Amino acid sequence: MDDDLAERPAKRVRQACEPCRRKKAKCPGEQPVCSLCARLRQQCLYAEERRRPLPEEISRPTDSESRRSLALEDRLRSLEGKLGQVLTVLGSKGESQEPTEPNVPLVTLSMPSSSITLPPWEDIIPVAELYLLYCDSQPLPLFHRDSFLATIQTREAELLFAILALASRFSYSHNSGNDPAGLVNSYAEIARGLVMKRVSEGPVELSTLQCLCLLSLVDFTNGHTHRSSVHSSLAMNLAQSANLGQEPRSPMSTLVREERRRCFWSICLLKRLHGGVFSILDIPEVGGPPFPQSPARPACYLSPAPSTAEMRRSDMEDEGIIAYVVTLSEVFARSARYVRLHGRPSNVPPWSPHSEYSKILALQMDLETRMPYIHRFKPANLGERSLDELQAHREYWGPWFLNQFMYHTSLCLLNHPLLLSLSLRNFRSTIPEIFLQHTSDLISSHTTWIIHFINYFEEKSFLVSDPLLGYGAAVVATIELQLSFTENSTIREQKRERFTKCVQFVQQIGEKWPHMAQLAHRLQRLEDAVSATYQSDPGAQNQSLLIDLSRFWEILEYSSNSDMQSARRLFGESLYSGSSAGAEVSQTSPLPAPFRLSAQEEGTPNFPTHAFNNNTAFPGQDYGSNSLVSPQQLNLSNEEFSILATNFFSQGQEFLRSGDNWDSVGNF
């Protein structure tokens, strides 16, 4: 008898502790503290164990009600006790850090502190309010805004940690002496551990995908581009597996339905903004769910009466500003892929309708025709908007500014002088004059638009919280830097001023986002390198001087997963193999300057005398159509992609003009 009892399997745990029950985790059942709670250093409480009622208790319903009441009170005390714990440990301060570029505050990979718990609600709510102000739709429209604060206490723990990781950086001023990087990192690591446990053990909920989106954004802005891609790709795979792109047929609350749509489009937007060329056609349900609800454009009481053009286009269906951000993000993603080609020559010239250049430009023009007039620049009346008004309606102006910057940045990338000069190596003698004028006018106009917005933010003291706007300024900075190396002192000073303005703007955004601080540092490093080359040979006659183009690519490739620091932090020795890019040296010629009529002789064509000398498009040397010099001949390292200084500095200044008068420039 005793032997039979000894051979019986252990009794199944009757009751899980309250923390394990709430998280649907398998509870070991040890009392008074289970081993899982002990390992997580969280408070472990058990509700009163249910027991079979005695015969005399069956006839006493008041006692049964009392027991149920006590059980509910125990559960409530358990929940309050867990949520009431304060943050006691901020993580190890002795974490080893991966060497990075100097003076750049990148957040490093570290292990989470198991003793970190959610702060009390009086600390969480203010951070959630900051999330609404500075992160909602800047760039991801992830949550239903009107119910976000009311439902914050019902959100899963992993999602709360992710929200804290993203928005806590706005709780500290840059000069306060507080460094939120450690806190952000700790919150993110806890959220990552919880969400990965959820993915592996289930059940995967909508909050799981929302958490992955926020973690991807946190990782990307902290310089972990590879891990960011892992999170966003996992979110996309889970969304496709769960048919999130298809409207559910089962009855569902309006709030849940709206957040499903927002989560789906946020995943798409996240992939595109971080360099993934993702088309909605890749999803079986062509077109996806309806776009999220968008805030209306704030009224401006001083606005003039609607113009004829506005009235004529008023019959166009307005899908909301968020919808147009999502659709335009496809152009931005394709432009990013275009940059990753590094101007690789092709047999198809960019002016051909079959070229990627023309296809992207056509797509952008087509999307522009679908955008209602009300969301364009002119009817926005930005000059009449006060700072208080902009702050009060950031839910609209945040995505509106993002839309503007994506529009102008994409055109700056497509027509970047460096990319064009590299891609046209096969067509130097056959470049149409109209194409030169076309690219010249586009780059002049759209760099000026970015500068205009930077000036506007400075004038209004508007805090830009969307890091992608900083990338747009960095792209313009590379263009202004290249044009600043000229003997014309007026042009040189103007371009230097615009370059400095862009760098300062990126630095300001870098106070909250570490990867923007790194981008600003790279811009300054690029300026030092190019300046040293130019000062060594101001006449650009020394053919042996080289400019390392890898310094350009690390700026222009905003979403590049070739970031060596990110790869080294994620991959182990069995996978990490260093940079895969080989040495490549270009001897391409810059583009010729488009012909312009002089202001004094508009009636008579006046060909400039310098049209075909060594300072314009056709240097004295006749390089091959696709001439690449052996890296060994020029003693370059394997990580350099360089261009001869004579080809970099010999741009005719009319090729990229300084910009027309602001009032005459087109607008989106």
N, C-alpha and C positions, 0 to 999 in steps of 0.2 A: 504493500500500500504506500509506504513512504517512498519506495523507489519509483512508483508510478508518478507520484506528485513531483518528485525531483526531475523526472524526464519531461514534464509538461513544459511547453514553450512559455516564455514570459508573457504575462498578461498584457494585452493591448492597453496603451495609455488611454484612460477614460477621458481625460480633460487636458487641453492645452492651456498654457499660460496665456494671459490676455495679450501681450505683445506678439506672440507667435500666432495666436488665433486671428488677430487683426491683419497680420501680414500674410496669412494663409501659409505659414511655414510649418514644417514638420517639427513638432515640439518633442524633445526627449522626455519630458515629463518629470524630471527630478524636482523634488521639493525640499526646501522652500524656494530654491533658485535653480532653474534649469540650466544646463551647460551652454545652450545657445545664447541665452541672455547674459550669462557670465562672461562668455567670450566677447560679446558685443558691449559689455559693460553698461548694460541698460537695466532699468528697474524691472524686476520680474515679480508679477503678482498673479495670484490665482483667484478666480471668483469662487464663491462657496460651492463645493462639489455637490452635484445633485445626488440625492440618495432616494431610495424607494420609500415612499410614505408609509408610515406605520398605520395599522388599522384605525387607531384612534385619531390619527391626523386627517384621514379621509373625510371625516365628518366635521372638520374644522377649516372651512374655506378661508377664514380670516388669517389663519397661520400660513396657508399656502400663498396667499397674497403678500403676506409679510416677507416670506422667503424670496419671492420673486422681486419684491422691492429691494431687499438687501442685496440680491445678486446684481440688480441694475446699479445700485449705488456703488457696489464694489467695482463694477466695470467703469463707471464714470470716474471714480477715484483713480483707477489704473490709468485711464487716458489722461486725466489732468496731471497725474504725477509724471508721466512721460513727457508731456508737452511742457511742463513747468520747469524741467531741468535746464539749467543755464549752460552755456558753452564753457567748459572747464579747461580744455586743452586745445591749443591752436595748432598743434602738430609739432613735430621735431624741428628745432631751429638749426640742427646740425646736418641738414640734408646736403648731400654732395650735389654740386651744380655742374652742368655741362658747360664747357667754355664756349662763350658766344662772343659776338662782336662787342667791343668795349662800350661801356656806358649805355647799354641797351637792356632794360629791365624785363627780360623774358622770364616767364614762369616755367619752372623745370618740373620734370616728372618725379613724383614722389609717392610714397605709400601713405595711405590715409591713416589718420589716428583713429583707432577703434573706439576711443572714448568720446568722440565728437557726437553730440546729439543736436537735435533741432533747438534753436533758441526759443524763448517764450514768444507768445503771439504778439506781445507789445513790441517786440523787436522785428518780427517777421512782417507785420502789416506795413510799416514804413518802407521797408525794402520792396514789398510788392507794389506800393504806390510809385516808387522810383522806377520800377520795371515798366509800369504803364506810361510813365512820363518820358523815359529815355530809351526804352527798348521795344515797346510795342510797335510793330510795323516799321521798325528801324533796325534791321530790315524785315523781320519775320512777323506776319500777322497771325500769330499762333493761337491766341485765346480770344474768346468772346469778351470784348472789352467791358461792356456794361455789367456783366455778372462776375467779372474776374475777382474782385475783392470780396464779393458776397460768398463766393464758393471756395475761397482760398483754403479755408480750414477743412474742406472735404477732399483736397488734393492728396495724392499719394506722397509718401515721404521722399522718394527719389526725385519726384518732380519739384517738391519744395526746395530740396537741396540744390537742384540745378538752377532754379530761379534765383536763389540766394547767390550762387556762384556767378551768375551773369550780372545781376543788378547791384550787388554789394559795393562794387567799385565806385558807384555814384554816391555812396554814403560818405565818402572822404574827399576833402579838397586836396588839391595837389600840394599845397604848402602847409598842410596841417601836421606834417611829420608822421602821419600814420601810413603804413604800407599795407594795403589790402591784399597784396599778392598772395601771401601765405594763407589768409582766410579764404580767398577765392579758390585757391588750389585745394585746400582741405575740403571745402564744400563739394567741389567738382569730383574729387576722388571718392567721397562717400556716395554721391549720386551715381557715379559710374559702377561702383560695386553693387549697389542695390538694383540698378536697372539691368545689369548683366545677369544677376541672379534671377530676376524676373524673366528675362528672355530664355534662360536655360531651363528654368523650372516651371514657368507659367504661373498664372495665366497672363498673356500679353494683353494689355489694355491700351486704350487711346492715350492715356497718360504715359505709357512706355515710349511711344513714338514721339510724343511731345518732349519728353526728357532727353531722348537721343538727339533731337534737333537742337536743343539748348546746349547740350554737351558738345556737339559738333561745332557750334558757334563759339563756345568758350575755348575749345582746343585750338580752333583756327586763329582766333585773335590772340592766343598765347604762344603762337608759333609752332604748335603741334599739327602741321598740315596733314601729315599722313594719318594720324589717329583721328583727326576730324573727318577725313574721307571715309574711314572705317565706320564711324558712327552714322554719317549721313547715308552711306550705302546700305547699312543694316536697316535703317529706318525705311528706306525706299523698298527694300526687299520685303520687309514685314508688311508695309502698306499694300504692296501688290499681292502678297499672299492673302491678306485679309480683305481684298477687293475694296480698299478704301477709296479708289477712284470711281467707284460705282455707288450711286445713291441707294441706300438701304430701302427695302420694301416693307420691312417690319415697322410697326408704329414706334416712334421715337420722339423725344421731346425736341422742341425747336432749338434749345441751347446745345444739346448733344449733336444734333444734325449740323448746326453751324460750326461747332468746333471740329467735327470730322472734316468738313470742307476746308477749314482753315489749316488743319494739320496737313492735309494732302497737298495743298498749294504751297505751304511753307516748306515742305520737303522738296518740291520741285524748284522753288525759288532758291533754297539753300544749295542744291546741287549746281544750279546754273551760276549763281554768284561766286561760287568757289571753283568754277572752271569746268564743270561737267556739262557737256553738250547733250542735253536731255530734251527730247521732243515728246510732246503729249501723245504723238502717234505711236510711241513705243509702248503705250498702255493698250491692252485689248479694247477697253471701252474708250473709243476715240472721242477726244474732247474733254474727258474728265468730268467731275461734278461741277455744278455751278460755282462761279467765283464767290469768294467771301463777301459779306456785306461791307460796304465802304462808307466812311463818314462823308457827309455832304461838304462841298466847299464852303468855308465860312463866308458869311455875307460881309460886304464892305459897304458901309453906309455912304461913303464918299464916292462910290463908283459912278461913272457916267452911265447914261442910258445904253442898253445893248446896241451894239453896232449892227449894221446890215449883215455883215458876215456871220455874226453870232446868231442873229435871228434866222438866217438862212440855214444854219446847221443845227438849229435847235431840235429838229425832228430826229436826229441821230440818237439811238438808244445809248444811255449812259450806264455802263456797267460798273462804274466806280473807280476811283484812283488806284485802289489795290489791284484791280483786274489789269490795268494798263502797266503797272509795275511788273506783274507776273509775265505778261505777254512780251514786254520789251526785254525782259531778262534773257530770252532766247537769243536775241541779237547780241547782248553783252557776252553770253557764253560762247557764241560762235566767233566773236571778235577776239576773245581770249585764246581760243584754239588757233586763230589766224596768227596771233603773236607767237605762239609756241613753235610755229614753223620757222621762225627766225629769218624771214625773208628768203627762204629757199627758192631758188629760181625754178620756173616752170615753163613748159612749152606754150602755156596759155597766158597771154598778157592780161594784166588786171583790167584793162578796158574791155576785154571780151565779155559778152554776157554769160559765158560758160565758166568764168573764173570765180573763185571763192570771194574775191573782193567785190565783184559785181553782184553776186548772189546775196551777200550780207547787206550790201547797200540797198538792193531792191527790197529785201525783207523789211529793213528799217523804214523805208519810204512807204511800203504797204501798210505797216502797222500804224504809221503816223496818220494815214487817211482814215483810220478807224477810231481815232481819239477825238472825242467831242471838244469843241472849241472852249468849253467852260474850264477844262483842266489845263489849258495851255498858258503860256507865260503872260501874254498881254492882259487877259481878263483877270489874272490873279491880283493885279494892282499891288505888287509887293511894296512899292515905295510908300504906300499909304497905310501899311500894316505896322502897328507898334510892336515892341518886344512882348508886351503883356498879351497882345492878341495872338502872336505866334506861339507863345508858350501855352496859352489856354487851349489852343487847337493843334497841338503837336500830332494828334492822331491823324490829321489830314496833311499838315505841312511836312511831317517826317517822310511819308511815302512820296509826296509831291516833289520834294527836293531830290530824293533818291531817283525818281523817274527822270528828272532833268539831268542829273549827273550821269546816269547810265546812257542817256541819249547822246550827250556831248562827248563823253569819254570814248564811246564806241567809235565815233567818227574821228576822234583824235588818234585812236589806235590804228584804224584802217588807213589813215593818211599820214601816219608818222613818217617823217623824212628819212629816218634811219631804215625803217622796214621797206619803204618804197625804193630807196637807193639800192638796197640789197636784192630785192625781188626783181628789179628791172635790169639786172646785169646782162641778160640775154637780148635786151631790146634797146640798147643805148642809142643806136643810130636810127631807130624807127619810132620813137616815142611821139605820139601826136601832140601838137601844141595845145589842143583843147583839153587834153588830159592833164597837162602840166598846170593850166589855168584852173581847172576843176579842183585838183588836189590842193593847189596853193590857196584858193579861196576858202575851201572847207577847213583847212587847218588854221588859217588866220581867224576865221569866224568862231570856231568852236573852242579854241584855246582862250579867246577873248571872253566867251561866255563863262567859262570856268572861273577866270579871274574876276569877272563881274560878280559872281555869286560869293566868292571869297571876300571881296570888298563889302558886299552887302551884309554878310554875317558879322564882319568886323564892325561895321557901322551900327548895326542893331544890337551888338553884344549877344548874339544868339549862339547858345552852346550847341554845337553839332555833335550828336552822339552816335551817328551811323558811321562806322569806320570806312565804308565803301566810298564815301565822299572824299576821304583822305587819299584814296587810291587815284581818283580822278585828278586831284591836284598834283599828285606825284607824276602822273603821265605828262601833264602840261609842263611840269618842271623840267623833265628831260628834254622836251622840245625847246623850251626857252633857254636852257643851258647851251644846247648846240648852236642856237642862233646868236648867242651872246659873244661868240668869238669872232669878232670882226674889227676891222680898223676904223669903222665908223663909230665915233665916240657916242653919238646920240643914240644909235641903235643899241650899242653895247650897254649903256647905262639903263636903257629901258628894259632890255631883256634880263639884265642882272636883277633889277628891281622886281620884275615879275617872278623870276626864279626864287628869290629870297622870300617873297610873299607866299609862294606855294609851299616852300619848306617850312616856314613858320606855321602855316595852317596845318600841315601834317603833324608837326610837333605838338600842337595844341590837342589834336585828337589823340596823339600818343600818350597824353597824360592819363587817359583812361584805358587805352587799348595798347598792350605791349607791342603787337606787331606793327602798329603805326609808328611807334617810337623807333623801331628797328628800320622801318622804311625811310624815315627822316634821316637816320644815321647813314643809310646807304646813299641817299641823295648827296649828303655832304661829302662822303667818301668819293663818289663819282665826280663831284665838282673838283676836288683836290687832284684826282688823277688826271682829268682832262686839262685842268689849268696847268699842271706841271708839264704836260706834253706840249701845250700851245706855247708856253713861255720858253720852252727849250728850243722851239723852232717856230717863231711867230709868222715866218713867211711860208710855212708848210712846204718847204722844199726838200727836207730830209726824208728820203724814202724809207729809212730804217726805223723811224719812230712809229710806234704802234699804240693804238688805244684798245684796251681790253673791253670787248663788248659784253663779257659776262657780267660786268657791273651794270650794264643797261638791262640785261635780261632779268637779273634778280629784282629789278624794280618793276619792269613792264609785266613780267609774269607773276601777277598778283597771287594767283592760286596755285603756283607751281608746286607739285609734289616732289620736285627734284631738290628741295631744300635739304642740304646735307645735314644740318643740325637736327631737323625733324626726323630724318631717316635714322640717324645715329641714336636718337633717343628711343625710337620704337623697336628697331630690329636688332636681333642678336648677331653674333659672329657668323652663324651659319647662313644668314640671309643678307646681311649688310655687305655691300661690295664697293662702296664709295660711289663717286660720280660716274655715270655711264657715258657722259659726253666726252667725245674726243676733241683733240686740238683742231681748230679750224681757223684759217687766216684768210680774210677776204681782201682782194685787191680791186674792189668795185669802184666805179666812178660815181660821184654824186649826180643827181638829176640836173639837167639844164634849167636855167631860169626861164620862165615863160616870158614871152615878149610883151612889153607894156608900152603904150604910147606915152611919151613924156608929157608933162603938164603944159609945157610951153608950146609944143608942136603937135597938138592933137590931130591936126589935119594931115600931117605927113609922117609916114612910118619912119622911125629913127632907131636903127639897129644899134644897140650898145657896142662900143668899141671893144669891150672885154668879153664879147660873146664866146669866143673860142680860144681864150688863152688858158694858162694853167690854173687860173683861179675860178674857172667855171666847170661845166660838165665834162669837158673833154680834155683831160690832162695830156701832157706831151707824150707820155708813154702809151702805147697801144696794147692794152691787156687783152687777153682772150675773152671770149664771151662768157666763159664760166671758169675764170682763172682762180685757182687755189694754190697758194704757195705751201710748200712742205713745211710743217712746224719745225723740223730739225734745222732748216736753213735759217730760221729766225729765232731759235733758242727760246721757244715758248714752253710754258708748263702745260700739262695735259688738261688743265681746267680753264684755259684761256681761249676765247674766241675773239680775235682782234681784227682791227681794220687799220689800214695805213692812215697816219695822221693827215697826210696831204689830201686824202679823200674825204676826211671828216670835216676839215676846216675850210674846204674850198666851195662850200655852198654859196651860190649867188644869193644876195640878200633879198632879191625880188622873188626868189622861189618860195619863200615863206615870209610874207609881208608882216609887218608889225600889227596889222589889224586896222580895219576901217573905223570911222567914227562910230561910236556905240549906237547912236540912233539909227544908223543905216544897216546894222547887222540883222540878219534874219533871226527868228526865234522859234522855239518849239512850243 
